[in-house]
Amino acid sequence: MSTAVGRAFPYKLVATDLDGTLLRSDGTVSPRTREALAAATASGAAHIVVTGRAVPWTRHILDDLGYEGLAVCGQGAQVYHAGEHRLLTSVTLDRQLAGLALSKVEAEIGPLALAASRDGIDGEVLVGPGYQVQEGPLPVRHFEDPAELWSAPLNKVYVQHPGYDDDALAQITRQVVGNLVGVVMAGPGVVELLPLGLSKATGLSLAARRLGCKAADTIAFGDMPNDIPMFGWAEHGVAMANAHDELKAVAHEITASNDDDGIAVVLEQLLQGAR
């Protein structure tokens, strides 16, 4: 084997979304992708997970990966130290402002089905009447009394409407209350209200600073419109083949799908070039 020194791996930070990106459709990370990420970190890069999921819905995945670094959770609201199982930063949604926003949207299009993510490392996800939860192992608690939704600090509120698809609901909500709260479409059936100005880029920039990295050092992978701010911040944004058209439109590169090891495809090429 040659001992000649080649070019270094070109990024210090590899930021990956989870659902539809790092995770395959069955919720697992492929051996090939694990190996590519391990090789990138062995070359001096840090891997950071940047997900819309709050910490309680992310911890088990990070533990399964043996991931001990920082993770950005809750659409940027939380910076979590996986190795120490503790929150480093957390931003909450102004509940009075969120309630006002919901009332304005409902005045425009009628009743919404609601869910919410409570703040904290063990924060529950509350699900109200009519809200359709995706099948899977993620824990939720159902509520009937609307007052319960507002009884503890929240990171975000989820909204659904029987007459509008995700894109239309996000667009209408943004038009009506975009001056009060942030609105993102984060996945199928997942339209969220966030603190105004909060995004994955917010949390990623905070975490990167802790790691001694900058935007110019970062390659980011994603699949949904909520990844657009992260792509805007990072030096290089890579959309999965299965990504939403809005994200593909701003990506620097499109790779294979999450089920076809799209992250590994790009990292392997970069690693080959670094030899």
Helices and strands as residue ranges (DSSP letters): E 13-16, I 18-22, H 31-42, E 46-50, G 55-57, H 59-65, E 70-73, G 74-76, E 78-81, E 86-90, H 95-109, E 113-118, E 125-127, E 141-142, H 146-149, E 154-160, H 166-177, E 181-187, E 190-195, H 200-210, G 215-217, E 218-222, G 225-227, H 228-233, E 236-239, H 245-248, E 253-254, G 258-260, H 262-273
